Amino acid sequence: MDKSIRFPTSLSGYEIEGLIGIDAPRLVPLYQGCSDYVVLERGEPPNVATAKEEFENFPPNRTEADKFVFGMKAIDGEFVGLLACDRNYPRVECWWIALFMIDKTLRGRGLGRALCDDFFRWLKSQNVKRVELGVITENEQALRFWQGQGFELVRTAGPVSIGAKRHMVQVLGRPL
């Protein structure tokens, strides 16, 4: 993880901040603002440990150097969005979006779409060719969002255990 890495955003009144593990407590209010997702995914409400986990878990054969966590901050300094990703996973020139959250009170306003557009533009400038991610099958809202971003089904994986729950996961991907 490299706190100095960030990408430009087209969203007026927001900025992107690179985050590292010690920033996890600052994200707890955002996790609470996304508790609908956290409970769907984990079966329990979010806490500091939930936020820390994103900085400590890596895909196979990936390390801390391959993980990037970006917070989207509003002008008041509060985090309203999070994008965690792993470079060159599952293969070279492909990045994996491990987590994407927008505060529940701000969903449906185009922030998620704009954040993705800005992120994908930055990835292209880094010579990334493809992006993939996983959506738990119960999260129909997320599936619709990502399909609207041009993602298509690659495969179904699972079951996987997350917190107290087990899920099947729709792996989606798209070229950049």
C-alpha positions in Angstrom: 0.0 0.0 0.0 1.2 3.4 -0.9 -0.6 6.4 0.8 0.9 8.8 -1.8 -0.9 7.1 -4.7 -4.2 8.7 -5.7 -6.1 9.5 -8.8 -7.8 12.7 -10.0 -11.6 13.0 -9.6 -14.0 14.9 -11.8 -16.4 15.2 -8.8 -16.6 18.8 -7.5 -16.4 18.9 -3.7 -14.7 15.5 -3.3 -11.2 14.3 -3.3 -9.5 10.9 -3.4 -7.1 10.0 -0.6 -4.7 7.0 -0.6 -5.1 5.0 2.6 -3.1 2.6 4.6 -3.8 0.3 7.6 -3.5 3.0 10.3 -6.4 4.9 8.5 -8.9 2.0 9.2 -10.5 3.8 12.3 -11.2 6.8 10.1 -13.3 4.6 7.9 -15.6 3.2 10.6 -18.3 5.9 10.0 -18.3 5.0 6.3 -18.7 1.3 7.1 -21.6 2.3 9.4 -23.1 4.3 6.6 -22.8 1.2 4.4 -24.1 -1.2 7.1 -26.8 -2.5 4.8 -24.0 -4.0 2.6 -21.8 -5.1 5.5 -24.7 -7.0 7.2 -25.7 -8.6 3.8 -22.1 -9.7 3.2 -21.0 -10.6 6.8 -24.2 -11.2 8.7 -23.1 -8.7 11.4 -22.8 -4.9 11.8 -19.5 -3.2 11.0 -16.8 -2.3 13.5 -13.1 -1.3 13.6 -12.0 -4.8 12.9 -14.2 -4.9 9.7 -12.5 -1.8 8.4 -9.0 -3.1 9.3 -9.6 -6.4 7.5 -9.6 -4.6 4.1 -6.0 -3.6 4.7 -4.9 -7.0 5.9 -6.4 -9.4 3.3 -4.7 -10.1 0.0 -5.5 -12.4 -2.9 -3.3 -15.4 -3.5 0.3 -14.5 -4.4 -0.3 -10.8 -3.7 1.2 -8.7 -1.0 0.7 -5.3 0.7 2.7 -3.7 -2.2 -0.1 -4.8 -4.6 -3.0 -3.5 -2.6 -4.4 0.0 -3.0 -7.2 1.5 -0.9 -8.7 4.8 -1.9 -11.1 6.9 0.1 -13.4 9.4 -1.4 -13.7 12.4 0.9 -16.3 15.1 1.0 -15.3 18.7 1.5 -16.0 18.4 5.2 -13.3 15.6 5.4 -15.7 12.7 5.9 -15.2 9.6 3.9 -18.3 8.9 1.7 -16.8 6.2 -0.6 -14.2 3.5 -0.6 -12.4 1.7 -3.5 -10.0 -1.1 -2.5 -8.2 -3.0 -5.3 -5.3 -5.3 -6.1 -3.0 -4.8 -9.1 -2.1 -7.5 -11.5 -4.7 -9.9 -10.1 -5.9 -12.4 -11.2 -3.3 -11.8 -14.0 -0.9 -9.1 -15.3 -2.6 -6.0 -16.7 -5.8 -6.8 -14.8 -6.8 -5.1 -11.5 -9.3 -6.6 -9.1 -11.8 -4.4 -7.3 -11.9 -6.0 -3.8 -14.4 -3.5 -2.3 -16.4 -0.6 -3.6 -18.8 1.3 -1.2 -20.7 4.5 -1.4 -22.5 5.8 1.8 -26.1 4.7 1.6 -27.4 8.3 1.9 -25.5 9.3 -1.3 -26.3 6.4 -3.5 -28.3 7.0 -6.7 -26.7 10.4 -7.3 -24.0 9.4 -9.8 -21.1 9.4 -7.3 -20.4 5.7 -7.9 -20.4 6.0 -11.6 -18.2 9.1 -11.6 -15.8 7.5 -9.2 -15.5 4.4 -11.4 -15.1 6.5 -14.6 -12.2 8.5 -12.9 -10.6 5.3 -11.6 -10.9 3.5 -14.9 -9.4 6.5 -16.7 -6.4 6.4 -14.2 -6.0 2.7 -14.7 -5.8 3.1 -18.5 -3.0 5.7 -17.9 -1.2 2.9 -16.0 -1.5 0.6 -19.0 -4.1 -1.7 -17.3 -6.2 -3.6 -19.8 -8.9 -5.2 -17.7 -10.8 -4.9 -14.4 -12.5 -7.8 -12.6 -14.5 -8.0 -9.3 -16.8 -10.3 -7.4 -20.4 -9.6 -6.4 -22.2 -11.8 -3.9 -25.3 -13.2 -5.6 -27.7 -11.7 -3.0 -26.5 -8.2 -3.8 -28.8 -7.5 -6.8 -28.3 -3.8 -6.6 -24.6 -4.1 -7.0 -25.0 -6.5 -9.8 -27.2 -4.0 -11.7 -24.7 -1.2 -11.0 -21.7 -3.1 -12.3 -23.6 -4.4 -15.4 -24.4 -0.7 -16.0 -20.6 0.0 -15.9 -20.1 -2.5 -18.7 -19.1 -5.6 -16.7 -20.1 -9.0 -17.8 -20.2 -12.4 -16.1 -16.9 -14.3 -16.2 -17.9 -17.2 -13.9 -19.6 -18.1 -10.7 -17.4 -18.9 -7.7 -18.0 -20.3 -4.2 -19.3 -20.9 -1.8 -17.0 -18.5 0.1 -17.2 -17.6 3.8 -17.3 -13.9 4.7 -17.9 -13.2 8.4 -20.7 -15.4 9.6 -22.1 -16.0 6.1 -21.4 -18.1 3.0 -22.0 -16.8 -0.5 -21.8 -17.7 -4.1 -20.0 -14.9 -6.0 -20.6 -13.7 -9.5 -17.1 -12.8 -11.0 -17.5 -10.0 -13.4 -15.0 -8.3 -15.8 -14.7 -5.7 -18.5 -11.9 -4.4 -20.7 -10.7 -0.9 -20.3 
